[in-house]
Amino acid sequence: MGDNSFGYQTRSQGPPPAYSTVDQTPEAYPQHKDLGRPGRLASKWIIDLLNGTLDCSKLACLQLNSSTPVPHNLYHVSSQSSAGFGDNTALTVCICRTCKKTFTVRFQCLGYACAKDYERMHHFVLGNVLDTPGLHTKYYPMEAQVQFDCSAVQCTMTVTVDVCDPRLEVRWEAHLTDRDAVQKRLQELMEADDGSRYEELTAQDRLEKLFPAFYLMQYIHDVVRSGPGAKEKKVAYRNKFFTVCFWDRFQELLEYLEFQTTEGDGDKSLVLPCLDDQAPAEFLPATRQAWFEILRAHLYFLVEDHLRADLLPPMELSIQPQSATFEFLEAVLDAKYSKSTWKHIGDLSPADFDLLGVNKDAHESMLWYACLCQGQTHPEDREKYFDALCRVTRNRENASAELRKYIEEEQLELAIVKSTREAQEDSDPLSRAYRAFDLPHSASEEMVILQFLHNLKAASAAERKKLRQDLSLIGRDRKSLDILQSAHSFEPEEAMEFLGLPVDADPAFIPIQVNANVNEDKNIDRLLVAGALKSLLAKKYNNGDHGDMEALATVLELEAREPWMSEGDSITVAPKPNSQTVGGTSVDTSLPVGLMNIRNTCYLNSILQYFNTVLPVRSVVLNWEDYKLEPTEENISTRRLGGTGVALDKPEAFLAAKFVEEMRSLFLEFQSSTASAIRPQQRLALAALKNADKLLKGKPAEPATTVMGPQPNPNASDKESAPPPPLPARPSPKPPNLPTEPTVTVNAISDHADTASNVSSATLVDQKDEDANHTYVTISETSEDKPIPQVVPAKERVALDDDDKAKAPGSEEATSERLASQEQSAPSDSAANRGATDANTTTAAVEAKVEDTLSVEEKITEALNDVSVTGTEQQDVEEVMGNILDHFHAAIKPTGTDEDTGKQTDIITETFYWSSVVKIRTVDMNTGRAESDFRSVPDLSRWMTAFPAKDEKTDLYGALDSNFDQEFQDDGKEMVTAITRAPPILHIYIQRGQEIKGELSRNNNVVEIPKRLYLDRYMDCATDSDLFKKRQRSWNLKRRLQALDVAPPPEPVKEDKKGKKEEIKEAGYEVVEQNVEDFETHMIMNNGEEEYVSIDVPSLDLMPSGKDLPSENCEEPSRDISMGGTQESSPTNLDGDASRRLREQIEGEKSIVRKELSTLFSDMKDVTYRLHAVICHGGGLGFGHYWVWIYDFDDNVWRSYNDERVEVHRDEEKVLSDLNSSGRPYYVAYVREDEISRMVKIPPRNLIAPSATDGDTTDVRGDIEMHDAEVSHVEHRE
């Protein structure tokens, strides 16, 4: 299949063509993508599809009330299939005779396809598996879509399988084949009516065919054969067959099948539906014609199962048996293969062939190719696939020279890789230390400590000593004080044993003997010796004077300290509660621990501090074993994540587990640390920021040398010089409508700022492009105003292509390109240098092979442990928040299914996600009258979006209203959104990035955040309820405000009338005579409730002001408040008294409308939320700094977390006042007032180091017990 056509092709039944040369190197073998999972050759894929054994439960054949899959019996629907046509696609539709599901298999190959003389055959690997409830329609009830991709590097072949539910619900089958009910009905009719009329139905042949499915099949067959212009067909209700089989039992089914009942001349008849011409562009399997064809096939199978073959009526069906399906698939995929002639294939294990993804009877020269494909697409199990190949080809290697050659080369290559890895591990003490605990290098600190304690229990004296040495080595390598403290914490008996002393040794003798032993053995771990001595002092010799022992322990610890240890760090001394002195600085341990900024991580620090106060998150992190999704193939393949229901893959599952482990380490360190701030691990930052795909792509590019804004001071600290993260502009699904000519209002921003933000001012880049007195801060790309492309959501953003990066002036990629060109123009190396390079080729090749054999897990671990990376690039809180929630989803097992959306739920969705319903109906765009009832579409979201007002401040309700207000589409659809489930914790993202006239701008207008938020007004309700009527009233009031929000007529300037007329003419206006009373009447009319809601929003230029005068010869009538109406004329000049009177009337009415709006929902306070946290951003779109405010409901105080600095603010009113005086709030978290104690809590420091099994008792489903220490707070008393 070197070309991309889909004509029927035939592969020779002899051996596949050999490669051009037998002596080619392994690099010449076909190359396949590393997809992190195995696949199967096309011929095997076809067999597994027919057998229902592909790697996806959606494609299995399950019968009613059975969980055991059985093979499909896929009939080929020829009328809906196409073997290939001009757009390089092919299509086949199959219906399973067993489960009655249909499978639409689409093939697409837009470029290169596997060539039979090179790749041999397509190798398909499972790709995306999507649940598709939103695409489920009556005529095409698709429940899932499964994609397979050819793994060959150059091949573009994809196979997509649409899985559709049976067209006829299973519940009807029993009724349609119920002969007993028909016999009973026949008996009743013969006794109550003219018995002779039904006599002929009692004949044996008639009785066998007398069941509803038999006749319904014939009705549907007539429908399929009908067409445009066909004569209408009817079945009289008095028809004896219809009367006996159907009577009134199947009214619901017949309506579903689009049969209609008519009456005429006193008789009722059933009118069969008639098919119309289908549009040429329609997707054939989703048409009404195709629906009836599948229904007919379903009924035919049903009748065939319940009737003798000789009684089946002759019927031309467009279906063919499974052999036709097999032939079609084999031809399209060019999957014919030569077969082996070996006589003992039946003795081999089918599991080995399944492992290789190849047919059992495949020729030997296809077996090695299958092994090659599997090893390249799933390299972590490369040895396993090779072992399977050796087992199935034993004693027949000579059947194929290619097979023999491949086995020899692969055996040698795997031996090199294995020996290289073992040599590296054996020569590395650190690797041996990890191997002693049977842990990978990527294991979390908690896992290392737990494994150490587990191994210690059953170890001998010599083994315990070795275990402590290994743990100490790991702790030093990781610079982990927790691991070192565990390694150096002894029980008295073991301490004496470690020091080589008898249990009853004289304490005065101990320091003398130990000092002698240390001086004699220079290789002894002095830090471990110090730990043993200090453990004895703390647990055995804690009374009396043991100064010599204590002095020796102190000296040994100081001698063996690691450079990274601070003076206050101790391997054994437990910190005292409350105030501590670290490095000469007093630390208030009543305050939560701060987080150091390791480069552009202020956004992440804010999120981590917030999540540390959310009890369900803490429960997942600290009790992960209770929630953990075991990474089995079945669990991963069936897991669906979050509100989108996206499928989980193995790399993401592994990364999610690593992320939770890192979060656990951080949370434990939060509890036990005695420092004012700790440094978060780089691994945590990378895991939080990236998904598995990004990590597997390799190291990130170095930061570009071009700096936005003013250049930093070269003498400044790292923290000051690092470019702080920006506030990216992110669109929302429902942005508020902006006027064509936006009004930029200049409002002063309060000089008074949050204490936290003042502290962090040193980290802010000077706001060169931002005027602090403007509510909109615009940053232009260049000195000229350039239009910018529409901003896409963060999840859909992609990095610049290399070509685009190279064009960016000053970028690192452009610099690299220039350097590369200079290197190319430089003189070539000498012959000696070239010789040296050649000498190192073998070593480099071995290293490359080692790299290629790394598993996906090893590559992710390597990326997380990349010491060359510090901090992160500038990021958006909303995007990282979403990424973290995605990691949590991927790490934990589901708890059930959302009853509205059908999406999987877990503790994260149950905590943060809110369910909504979008109600849609059709309306007349001229009258506003509804033309249909509302239909509902459910949705699941993890935050709400709030939109600041365009030129003034607004409260949070006003910012949220656009999510729930009535909307109208150009196609005449009215949409209303409402909340069906309010979450325990509600996140609100304030969308400050907006596009104004092609420029990306930040909206700094205030969004007032209330202490309590009531969501009653947005909850779902019946359309005839009082709440819905209130919502309708609010929409009309807003429209009225919009109509009144125009510039009142200006007062006339006292000047010469003639001069004034000339000025007006120059402006393109002319005086319009209009009675003042008429204009006033127009402005205040229609202020009552309209019978039908207006669709056209009234124009805002009803009364033009001086700055908004239209261009010359421009006549554009303004729309009236009612639909379709226009204002015949607009006054442009009124006398002074009339103008003032009109202005007062307008302002008076606006005041009345605003007052009613503000009190309309004031009595609805059942769904109450309390403000819990606010993440703030200071700066502009291209720069800035994040910090977070978190409320402590136990102590009734606010705390600001600004990287390392944590402060307490007791004046709640002042905090809220400061937050509501600027545009800094960016991401807000509320908690249900009746669930505060179950959802959030500020965890105190636990200054007594917990054991490995201790920790917070967190049970989200019940009460949560937290052990608070009595602490005093450092407060701001403003």
Number of C-alpha atoms within 10 A of each C-alpha: 23 15 11 20 23 22 14 15 15 13 17 11 11 11 17 20 13 14 14 9 7 10 9 10 9 11 7 9 14 17 16 21 16 21 20 19 21 25 30 28 25 25 24 23 25 20 18 21 18 22 18 21 18 19 17 14 15 21 24 21 24 20 13 8 6 9 9 9 15 17 18 24 21 28 22 26 25 18 15 22 19 15 18 18 12 8 11 15 21 22 23 24 25 25 27 23 19 16 21 29 24 27 23 22 20 18 23 20 20 15 14 16 21 26 15 16 14 17 21 24 26 27 30 26 26 21 18 16 23 18 22 16 14 12 12 15 12 13 17 21 21 24 18 19 20 19 18 20 21 27 29 23 13 15 23 17 25 20 22 20 22 23 22 22 18 19 22 18 10 12 9 12 15 11 18 22 21 16 19 11 15 22 17 11 16 23 16 13 17 14 9 9 11 10 14 9 11 16 11 11 18 14 9 10 11 12 14 16 19 23 27 22 24 23 19 20 20 16 18 20 21 16 21 22 12 19 15 9 10 12 9 11 15 17 15 17 20 13 11 16 19 19 16 25 26 22 16 11 10 15 14 10 13 16 11 12 17 13 17 15 17 13 11 7 5 6 10 15 18 17 16 21 20 20 17 13 10 12 9 7 6 9 11 18 23 17 17 17 23 19 19 19 25 27 20 25 24 24 24 22 15 20 23 14 11 17 15 12 10 7 12 13 9 7 9 7 15 15 21 15 16 19 12 16 24 18 15 20 24 21 18 22 22 23 24 18 23 18 18 17 12 14 7 7 15 10 8 14 13 15 11 19 24 16 18 30 26 27 23 21 17 19 22 27 24 25 22 25 23 24 27 24 30 31 24 24 24 22 24 21 18 21 18 17 26 20 13 18 23 19 14 21 20 10 10 13 17 13 16 17 13 19 20 17 15 19 18 10 13 16 14 12 16 17 13 15 20 15 12 16 12 13 11 13 16 13 10 11 14 17 18 15 22 20 15 16 19 11 15 13 17 19 15 19 19 17 16 22 22 17 16 21 16 12 14 16 9 10 13 10 13 10 13 19 19 15 21 24 19 23 25 24 20 23 21 17 11 12 15 15 18 19 22 25 22 22 28 24 21 23 15 20 14 19 23 20 17 18 18 12 17 11 12 8 10 10 16 13 12 18 20 13 13 20 15 11 14 16 10 10 9 9 8 13 16 19 25 28 22 27 27 26 30 28 24 23 20 16 12 13 16 12 9 7 11 14 12 15 23 16 14 19 26 16 13 20 20 15 12 13 17 13 7 11 14 11 11 15 16 17 22 21 14 13 18 12 17 17 16 18 16 15 12 9 11 12 17 20 24 19 21 25 26 23 25 19 19 20 19 24 25 31 28 27 25 26 20 19 24 21 17 20 20 21 25 24 23 25 19 24 25 22 17 18 11 12 17 18 19 15 18 9 12 12 16 19 18 17 20 24 24 23 21 15 19 15 18 20 22 21 22 20 25 19 26 25 23 24 25 25 22 25 26 21 21 20 19 21 19 23 20 20 20 29 21 23 18 18 14 23 17 19 23 21 20 21 26 25 21 17 20 22 12 14 21 18 11 13 14 13 9 11 12 12 11 12 13 11 14 11 12 15 9 9 8 11 11 12 15 19 18 18 25 25 28 23 25 25 21 19 18 20 8 13 14 17 8 13 11 8 9 11 11 13 14 14 15 12 18 11 10 10 17 21 15 21 22 12 12 18 15 14 21 21 25 17 16 12 15 17 14 18 14 17 25 26 22 20 18 16 12 7 7 7 12 12 14 13 10 11 17 13 13 16 9 7 9 8 7 9 8 10 10 11 15 18 11 13 11 14 17 18 21 19 16 12 13 13 12 12 11 10 11 10 9 9 7 10 9 9 9 9 11 11 12 11 12 12 11 10 12 11 11 13 11 15 14 12 16 17 13 15 22 16 18 22 21 17 20 27 22 19 23 24 17 15 10 9 16 16 19 19 16 20 19 18 25 22 16 18 20 18 18 22 21 19 26 26 25 28 26 26 23 23 14 12 12 16 10 15 19 17 23 22 23 20 22 20 25 17 22 20 24 23 20 23 21 18 18 19 17 20 20 15 20 14 15 18 14 16 12 12 11 16 12 15 14 18 20 23 15 21 20 18 21 28 27 27 18 21 18 15 20 18 16 19 20 15 20 19 17 18 21 18 18 18 15 19 12 7 10 17 17 22 19 18 23 19 22 18 16 22 21 20 26 22 22 19 20 24 23 26 24 26 21 17 16 14 17 24 21 26 25 26 26 23 27 22 19 15 13 16 19 18 17 18 22 23 18 19 14 9 12 8 9 11 19 17 13 15 19 17 18 19 18 20 20 16 20 22 20 16 20 22 17 16 16 20 21 18 14 13 10 8 8 8 9 8 9 14 14 12 12 13 12 11 15 14 19 15 12 11 12 14 10 16 11 9 17 17 11 13 19 15 10 13 15 10 12 11 9 13 18 21 23 18 15 21 17 16 19 22 22 18 15 12 6 11 14 16 10 11 9 10 10 10 15 18 20 20 25 18 18 13 13 14 12 9 14 17 17 19 19 20 13 15 11 17 19 16 11 22 17 13 15 21 14 12 17 19 13 13 17 15 11 14 17 12 10 15 17 11 8 14 14 10 16 17 26 22 21 26 23 25 23 23 25 24 24 29 23 20 21 23 27 34 26 28 28 22 24 18 15 11 10 12 17 23 23 24 27 28 28 16 19 20 19 21 21 19 15 14 10 13 20 17 13 16 21 20 20 23 24 27 26 22 23 22 20 22 27 23 18 13 13 19 16 21 23 25 20 20 21 20 25 21 17 13 18 13 10 13 7 9 16 20 15 20 16 17 10 8 12 19 12 15 13 12 14 9 15 12 15 14 14 13 8 8
